[in-house]
Amino acid sequence: MRGHVHKRGATWTVVYDEGHDENGHRRQRSKGGFHTRREAQAFLTDTLARLGDGSYAQPSKTAVRDYLEQEWLPAIESTVRPLTFTQYRSVVRLRILPTLGHLRLQTLTGGHLNSLYRELEQAGLSVSTRRLTHAVLHRALKDAVRWGRLVRNPADLADPPAAARTRAQAWTAKELARFLEHVHGDRLFPLWRLAATTGMRRGELLGLTWRCLDLDGGRLSVEQQLVPTRGGCTFGPPKSARSRRTIALDAETVRILGEHREAQLLERAFAGEAYVDGDLVFAGELGGPIHPQRLTEWFGKLRKAAGIPTGTLHILRHTAATLALTEGVPVHIVAARLGDNPNTVLSTYAHLLAQSDELAAERVAALV
């Protein structure tokens, strides 16, 4: 690569070869406005080095708005889950573009991002919302670097909001028993029982098929999940590689699921041709999937009717994990059943295990 600097009026200008265009013609670019020859030479040296190692980004006037809406979002739409894409698009349009959209992509700095985070904080947005905004920006700008639009990621130079310390809540064994007793006659009682004994996620429960449920062997396999989308829901792969797992079932849960299968067959026979058999273990009365949000809302009504003051549907997962750990089930086994990382499980539920800690102290002391 070749280049030189020369004086133009009161300032210095850099001229360098950028490479060749699609027709094989040499492409030359210039940049002026340097106050001293030393500044110009430093820019030229750095630019030639970037051209040599492949980290050079061709100068562009593309605005942040055009990059995000016309390039990045269309490019990633087919690579992420529908719900994730909807979330990304919402963050871009509602949180990022109003403040940063008019700026040139290549002039974006860590300071610009910090100013955005400060504005979002002053607007009263939660830490989780601000951290999500940073995560979306970081990925979008990382892709811009990978695609040769930026030399480096400005989000790496920003100061994202610190993560808020959140603690998982769980019911006591008595509260769980009270809830299960209250919902015993509910059509979805087998789902509530399965959630409470396995800690399966909402989408995993609703995506479970009879093909993946072995009643004779007392096991089930998590191979897909049902996720909400804009205007409906769709089936997708489990949340992560760890989430694709096999879970052992207790005898009572197996019995309840067996009875549920018989009841479902009666529903199908009664519905006749109107029944759409998707092989779902937990389906609507005509065989179709149950929308995840509808399940969440129904759980809330049942929980209140049972006289339990707190807890979203996810609390069944937290409770299953906490009770297992309290009863001495090893962390790695609990994590495997949940489809989660053992370190995450330990950090999430450690504060709920004070009784186990006291029990350990007593048992160790008894050995001394």
Helices and strands as residue ranges (DSSP letters): E 3-8, E 11-20, E 26-34, H 37-53, H 64-66, I 67-72, H 73-76, G 77-79, H 82-91, I 92-96, H 97-100, G 105-107, H 110-122, H 127-146, G 154-157, H 173-182, H 189-198, H 202-207, G 210-212, E 213-214, E 219-221, E 225-229, E 232-236, E 246-248, H 251-271, G 272-274, H 292-305, H 315-326, H 331-338, H 342-349, G 350-352, H 354-367
